[in-house]
Each structure stands twice: as C-alpha cells, then as structure tokens.
Amino acid sequence: MKRHGARRIGGALLALTAAGGLLLTGCSGGSSDGSRATDSAYDGGGKASTPLPAPDRGPDEPGGDERREGEQDSSGVAPDPDHLSTFALDVDTASYGYARRALAEGRMPDPSTVRPEEFVNSFRQDYERPGGDGFTVTVDGARTGEEDWSLVRVGLATRSAEPGGERPPAALTFVVDVSGSMAEPGRLDLARESLAVMTDRLRDDDSVALVTFSDEAETVLPMTRLGGNRDEIRDAVAGLEPARSTDLGAGVETGYETAVEGLREGATNRVVLVSDALANTGETDADAILERISTSRREHGITLFGVGVGSDYGDALMERLADKGDGHTVYVSAQEDAREVFGEQLPRAVELAARDAKAQVAFDPATVAEFRLVGYDNRRVADDDFRDDRVDGGEVGPGHTVTALYAVRTRAGASGHLATATVRWLDAGTRTPHEETGDVETGDLDDSVWTASRGLAVTATAAYFADVLRSADHRHSALPGSPGLGRLSERAAALADRTGDEDVRDLAEAIRTADRLNRARPID
C-alpha cells in the first residue's frame, strides 16, 4: 500500500469506539453533490447520537494555536491515532497568484511558496449561502483511481456580498510601500491605479487614510471621509513615488497608529498593506512587527488585508503578517487582477461576517482507516482548542467560500457515516459563538473525481497541481490518484471545456506551462 502522509486511525481507537460508544456529531445523509446539516446525528454504526463536545477548559488554562505534539505538516505522517482534524479558516489566495506569475515568466515557483489551500480557495464555488452572518456547511467527495482512497471536500460559505447591500461604513488605512524595489513595472504603478479605482468605488460615508514607507514611514493623508474629498484623495494617491529602502515594520506600525487615530465606532476598521514585502531595513520579523501593534489589533479589532505585488515577492513575511494579523492576503500581477481586488472584492467585502472561525472534522473510525488534510500547514489548531474562543481563528467577510480537501482511505467494504464537519465562529459584532455542521456518508461519494460536480473536480485539480509544485522535483504528488503533470494538464483542459469557466481555463494554462517547463528540466 502506498503511503500518502496520512493520519492513521488505529485499531485501538476503533476498539475503544466499539466498547465505549465514541460519538461523532453528525446529520442525516445528503446528496452526492454535498450535504447540509440537519438535527440528527450518527455514531460509527449510523445510529442517532449526541454531539461530541470539545473537552472543557478551566478559565485559567492557557489557550494556544500551536500544532499538537508530534503533528507534522500535511506532507508528513502524524504518528498519534486521532479521528479529529482542526484548523483555523483561511481565505488567502496569494500563493496561487504568485505561482501563476512565476510560471508566466518561465520559471517554476519555489516549493516553499506553494500552499495548496490557497490554490483551492482561488476558485469560485457554488455552495449554498446562509441568509445572514455565519456559514453554511457542505460536505461531499469522490473516489480516486487508487483503491479505497477518496477526496473529501468540506465547503464553508458566508452570505453573498451584494454591491448595493447594506453594510457599516468602512475606515481603511492604506499602507503603501514606496521603496526603491517598488519602481519595477507592476508594483507602485499598479498600486496607484488600484487605489484610484477603489476611491471611485467606495461610498461617501467611507473613510480612507494613506501611509507610505520606504526607509521611514509617513502619514500622507489622515483619515478622510470620501464624501466631498475624492479629489484630495486622488491627488494623494497620484503623488506616490518610489524612494529608498524598505522599513516595512515602520510602515505597518505607523499604519496602525493612523488607523487608531482615525478609528470610527460602528465602522469596519482595516489596514490594507500594499507591498512586495522585501523588508531590508528596521524590523523584518513578522512576529516582532505584530507585537508592536498588538494593542491596536486586539483592543480595537483592526484587521489586516495584505496585497502582494512584484515578481520578487516576500511571500513568507506577508503570509505570516496576514495570518497573525487577523486578515488575509491576495497577490496581484496585472491591471486585471488589481481591478478585481480593489474595484470589486475589497469594496464589497470591507465588513466581517465572522471572527475567529475554526473548523473541526470528525472522521468515523468505523469507516475511515486514515486521512490527510491537504494544506493548512500554518493554520492547524489543537483539537482541544476548537471551542476555546481565546484561541485565534480566521476572520471571514461576506461573499467568501472556504474549502478544505482531505485524502481519505476508507476501510475495505465499509459503508455508512464517513465524517462530520463543524464550523465555529464568533459574531462579528457581539462576539457570540455559533456553530453549524454538515456530514457525508460513503454512499454520497461520486465514482470519480473527474466526473464529479464542477466545484469538486476543480478543487481536486487545483490540489493535485499544488501538491506537485511543492514536491522536491516538481514531478510527483503525494496525493492518491494523482495523474502527474502531463495527464493533469489534459484533465484540466477537458474540465475547462466542460465548464466554460475562464478561471479554470487559466488553471489549465498554468498546468500546461508547468508541464512544459518541467519537461525541459534535466532529471537528476
């Protein structure tokens, strides 16, 4: 049997389940294209049961988002028997955008910059949306070409972001890198155009501030209402010019100070960092930078939105800042990307639909032998901390979907309940906790990932692509059923033709380019 870096559910746990009646939160079976939650639940034999609560924690017990002892990243083997998988939600997409930029320039992306969850989350999904804040939960899956192995998809969706819908006003502090490296085409010029577009899209009751940084930081424009002041804001944006070195720490710190000075009660207060993240002066460590602005983040709830630019891009620093700064990142490499982010995505989703959102998936040891979460290596949460609301989760706005993909090996001949997924979040305003669940059974699995629904097939294709790119030789995927780059390119092209989706066509082109570049590389 091939090993896929999966977590094994041992015989001892299965015996304990049979003897002690280990209960898994669940709901009634769904259709092959995903299941929504109902009020019933299953144990390993498919009987109704009550939810399995997270262990109680005393008020003085410390929280923490550290990885559980012995747990490795998603390409390693976790040695401890466990039927739970817990992670903080993440809506970043920068890794996929940066990989496409590298491939377009004729080079394979650095494997360390490839995060599969950001590839998967770059694609539109058709999950059912909730009527208000919070999430819906969809769970589905399909079998791979490898015996007993399937891919199981957990999909979470927030309410739609309507362009003309009601929302609180926004108070956005733009922190723009004007260091010498930003003079390269596609960096500061793209930032200027993007901010000008967003100035036109924001509402009169929104506010913006502008901070620039090179070897020092400067507040160019204090928090200013859009109504009656758009020309002043446009002039400030148009005056952005590249200068010297990059003190990103000073820029972030000054940005948060400006955001606090212009803090608006009842508004969405956010810092938007636009940079190539090539910090070379002052503080360059993400944790140290975040500590300097920790009060602004925690006491005032100011979140960070990172926009990466440039062919030479400090991916690790930007990703760390966003993950620990209660925000997320995107990467823009062309005017089309920038218009989408600044002209459409950000104006529609300046508010939050959920804070500190986490997901926990409980696999039924009666049907599942082992499993592996694809990606989310930096977002793992200890299982016991799922319902500890002091432990940091992810911030998610309206219009977002979050997808997690698992490689799952079912027990030979097993049938019945497979897994239950639960998402927990805090209300963005009141911070009241809420949960929603969904489940999937073995009978819900499609026969093949390649003939499954559009969303599941695209998810599988993006995950296979990312897994190959982050392998040492760019030739092999650890995911079961991986067709290899050449065959994957053909599968992606066929999927693009079937769906007529331009985003899928772009994915197919990226895979084709990677395959061509890889074939040209010498075999060690």
N, C-alpha and C positions, 0 to 999 in steps of 0.2 A: 504493500500500500504506500502511495506517495504521502509525504508529509507536506503540509501547507501552512506551517506556522500557526496551527490552530490550538485553541484551549481544549483539552480533553475533559470530558465528563466521566469520571472514573466509576468503576464498579461499586466502590464503597459508597459513593453518593447515591447510586441507583438503589443499592440495598437499603440505605437509610431512608430513601424516599418511600420504598415499599413498606418498610417497617413503621416509620414514624409519620407517614402521610404528609410529606412536604408539599405545601400548597403553592400553586402559582396563580397570580392574578390573571384572569382571562375573560373572554367573552365568547358569544356564540360564533359559529363558523361563518366566514364571509365568502364572497365570490372569488373567482380566480384573478380578478383584477384589483383585489385589495379588500380588506375588511375594516369595518368601522366598529367602534365599541358598542356593546350592549351591556345589560346589567348582570348577565350570567357569567360563570367562570368555570375553569377546568383544573383538575389535577392531572397527573400523568395518565389516568385511565379515562379521562374525558368526563368525569363527574363534576357537578357543580360544587364550588368551594368558595371560601372567603379569601380576600387578598392577603398576600404575604407582606407584612409591613417591614419597613427597614428597622433595624434594631434601635431601641430607644437610646438617646444620648442625654446625659445629665447636662444641666445648664452650664456647668463649669468645664465640661470636656472640650478639648480643642477640636476645631474642625480642621480642614486641610484639603487641598486639591492634589496632594502628592499621589503618585502612582502607587498602587498597593505593592507590598513587599513581594519581590520575585517576578513582578509583571514586566514583560518586555514590550517593545513596540510591536506594531501589527505584522511585522515580518518575522517575528521570533515566536518561540514556543513558551507559553505560560505554564509553569510546572504544577501549580496548585489546582486541584479539581474544583470546579466552580461552574454554576449554571447561570450566573448573572454577568451582565456587561453593562457598565455605567459610564456615561460621558457627558460633558457639557456641550450644549448645542453650539454650532459654528456655521456662520453663513459666509465665510471668506471665499473668494473666488480668485485671488491674486495669482496663486500658483499656476492655474491653467492659463491665464492670460500671459504670464511671463514665459511659460513653456512655448506657447504659440509664437511669441515674439522671437525667442531663440531659434526655433525651427525655421521661421520665415527668413532669418538672417543666415541660414545654412549651418547651424550648429545644434548639437543635441543639448538639451538642458542639463544642468548639473543635477545628479540624482538627489542631492540634499535639498533642492528647492521644490521637489515634486511631492505634493501632499494629495493623495487620492481623493479625500473628501472634498477638496476644493475643485477638482475636476468634475466630480459627480454633481456638486451643488451649482455648477455653472450653467446647468440646463433646466429649462422650464419643465415643470411637472404639472400634471392635471389633477392633483389631489383635491378632494372636496374641501371647501373653505368653511371656517366657522362663521357664525353670524356676528360675533363680537370679538373682543380680545381673547387671546389664548390660542389653542391649537386644535386641529383635528389630527387623528392618528390613522394612518393607512398601513397595513402590513400585507405584503404579497411576496411572491417568489417564483422561481422556475428552476428546473433541473439543468445541470450542465451535462456535457458529454462524458464526464467521469463518473464511474459507478458510485452511487449513494451520495454524491455531492450536489448541493444546490446553492443558488444565490438567493438570499432572503433580503428583501428591501423593506426598511422602516421609513415611512414618509410622514413628515410633520408639516402642517401648513397653517399660516396665520391668515387673518381676514384680508380680503383684497384691498389694495391701496387705490382708491378712486381719485383721479386727478382733481375733481371738483368737490371731493368729500370734505366733511368737517374734520378739523384737526386743531390742536392747540397751535399757537404761533411758535415759530422757531427762532432761536437765538444761536446763530452759527458763527464760530470764530475760525476763520481760515488762517492756517499757519503754513506759509509758503516758503519753500526752500529757494533762495536766490543765490546760492553758492556758485562758484565757477563751473562746477560739473553740470549745472542746470542750463548752461548755454548751448549744449548739444541740441540739435533739432529734435522735436518730440518731447521736450521736457518743459522748460519755462514758457515757451511759446504756446504749448498745448495747455498749460495751466492758465495762462492769461485768457485764452479763448474760452476755456471751460468755465472759468469764474464769470466771465461776461455773459455767457449763455445762462448760467444759473441766476445771475442778477435779474435777468428778464423773466425768469420762471417763478421766482419766489413771490409771495404775496406782500401787499402793502404793510400788513401788521407783523411781518417777519423782520428780524434784525440781523445784521452781519457786522463782524469786526475783521480786520485784516492785520496779521502779524507776519513780518518777514524775518528771515535769519540767514546769515552767512557765518562770518566769524563772530558776530554778535547778533542779538535779536532786537527788533524794533516794532512797536505798535504803530502801524501806518494809519490805521483808522480805528477809533474806538467803536464800541457797539452802537450801531446806527440803524434806525428804522428805514425800511425800504421806501415807504410812502413819502414822496416829496424829495427824496435824496438819491435817487438812482443815478443821476449824472455824477454826483460826487463819488459814489461807489465805483462807477465805471472808470472815472479818472484815476482813482487809486489803483485799480487793477491794471489799467493800461500803463501805469508808471513803473511796473515791476521790471527790474533789470538785474542780470547776473552780476555778482560781486566776487567774493573771495572764497575762503574755506568754509567748511560745514560744521557748525556747532549746533547739531540737531537738538541736543539736550536743552540748550538755552532757548531754542525756538519753542519747544514743547512747554517748557516752564513758563515762558512769557505768554504763550498762547493761553494756558490755563489761568494765569493771573488776569489776563484781559477778559476771559470768559467769566471769571468770578466777579470782576468789577462790573461787567455788563449783565450779570445774572438776572433773568426775568422769572419771577414766580409764575407758575402755571404754564410756562413755555417749555419746549424741548431744547435743552441747552447742550450743545455738542461742539467739540473741537474737530475740525477737518484738516488733517495733516497731508499736504501735497509735497512729496519729496522723492528723490532717488535713494534716500536712506543711506547714503555713503558718508556717514559721520566720521570726521577725521580730526576734530578739534573739541576740546572740552569733554564733557561726559559722553561716553559712547556705549555704555552698558544699559540695556533696556530696563533692567530691574532697578538700577540706581536712578535712572531718569524718572521712572514711575513713582519711586519713593518720594522724590522731591515734589511731586504734585498729588500725593496720595490724599491729602485733606480735600482738595478740590474735587477729586473723583468720588470719594466716599461720602463726604458730608453734603455735597451739592448735586451728586448724581450726574456729573458731566461725563458724557461718553465720548469715545474717540472713533473717528472714521478715517482710516488710512487709505490714501490714494498713491499707489506706486507708479513711477514713470522712469523711463530711461532703459537703454539696452544693458547697461551695467547697473545693477539694482541691488540694494542691500536687503534682500528678501528676509533673511533671518531676523534682522533688527525690527523691520516694520511688522512682521508677523507677531513677534513677541510683544511689541508695544500694543498692538490691537487686542491680542488675546488677554493680556493682563490689564488692559485699559478699558475693559468693558465695551469693546467695539468690534469692528471687523475691517477687512481690507479688500480692496479691488486693485487691479492693475490696468492701466490704460496705455496703449501704444500708438493710437492713431486718433484722428479727429472724430471718427465714427464712434469709437469706444468712449471718448470723452463726452460727446454729446449725449450718449445713452446714460452715462453715470451722472453727469452734472445737470443735464437737461430733463431727464426723465426719472431715474431711480431715486436720487437724493431728494429732490423736491417732493416726491410722492411719499417718501418713507422717512421723513425727518423725525417722526414720533416713534415711540416704542409701543409694541403690542405686548411684550413680556420681558421681565427681568429674571436673571439668574435661572435660566431654563436648563434643565438636565433631562436626560433620557435614560431609562433602565430597561434592558431587555432580559426577560427570564426565559431561558430555553428549558423545555421539558426533558429531563434526563431519561424518561421512558422512550422517547423517540429520537433524541439527539445524542450522538456519540461525541462530537467535538464541533467547535465553531471558531471563527476568527472574524473580528471586526476589521474592516478594510479602512485603514487610515485612522484619523482622530488620535494620532500618537501623542500629541501635546494637549489633548483635551480629556484624557482619562480621569475619572473620579473614582475614589474608593467606593465600593458598593454600599458600605455602611453610611456613607455621607449623602446618599441620594436625597433623603428627606431632612438633611441638616441644612437649613436655609442660610446658615452663616458661610457655607462653602460656596465659592464663586461658581456661577454657571455662565450661560451665554445670554446676551441681550439680542432680541429679535424684533424687527419692526414689521409693520403691515406689508403685505404683498410678497412675503418671503416663503420659501419652502426649504426644509432641511431634510436631506436624505442620508441615511446610513445603510451601508451594504454589508452583509455578513456572508461568508462562505460557511456552509453548514453541512456536516456529514451526518446523515440520518442512519439509525440502526437498521440493519437488513430486515426487511419485511415489516418495519414498524409503521403504524398508522395512527391517526388521531391528532391531538393537540401538539403543536410544534413549538410555539413561542408566544409570549405576550409582551408587548411594548407599552411602557408607561412614560408619559412626559409630565414633568412637574415644573411649574413656573410661579413667579410672583407677579401679581397685578402691577402694571407699570406705575399706577398712581397710589394705590393703597398698600401695596406690597403684601396683600393677602395671598396665601398659597392656594394653588389649584392643581388638579391632576386630570388627565384624560388617558384612556387606554384603548388598545386595539390588539387583535390577535390573529393568528394564522394557523391552519391545520395542514397536515401533509397532503390531504386531498385538494387543497387550494393551489398547490404548486402547478404551474404550467409545465408542459412536457419539455420545453426547450427555451433557454433564454433568448434565442434568436428568432423565435416565432411568438414571443410573449408580447404584451402591450408595448406601445411606443415608449412610454416612460421607463419601463423596466429594461427593455432592450438597450435604450440609450444609456441608462445607468450602468449596465453591465459593460458596454463598450468603453465608456469613459474610465471605468475602474480597471479594466484589463489594460488599457493604454497607459494609465498612470503607473500601474504595477510593473509593467515592462520598463518604462522610462526610469524608474528609481532602482532597477536592478543594476548590479555592478557592471554587466556587459551590455545592457540595453537589449538583450536578446531573449530573456526568459522571464516569465511571470510565475510567481509562487501561487497564484490563484488557480483553483481547479477549473479545468475546462478551457484554459487559455489557448487560443488558436495560434499565438505567435503573431508578430507584427504584420507579416505578409498576408496571412489569411484574415487577420483582424481588419486590415485595410479594405479587403474585399467585402467583408461583412458590413463595415461602416458605410461603404459606398452604396450597398444594396439597401441599407437602412435609410440612408438619405433619400434614395429614390422612392422608397415606400412611404416615407413620411412627408416628403416635400418640404422639410424643415431646413432653413438656411443655416441655423446653428449646428445642426447635425452634419450638414454638408461641409461646414468649416472644420468640424471634428474629423471627418473623413479625410479632408485635405491634409490636416496636421499629421494624421496617422500615416498617410501615403508619403509625406515628406520625411517623417522619421524612419520609415522603412527604407526609403531610398538612401538617406544619409547613413543608415546603419549598414546597408549592403556595401557601401563604399569604404567602410572602416575595415582595417586588417583584423583578422582573427588572431588573438593572442595564443 
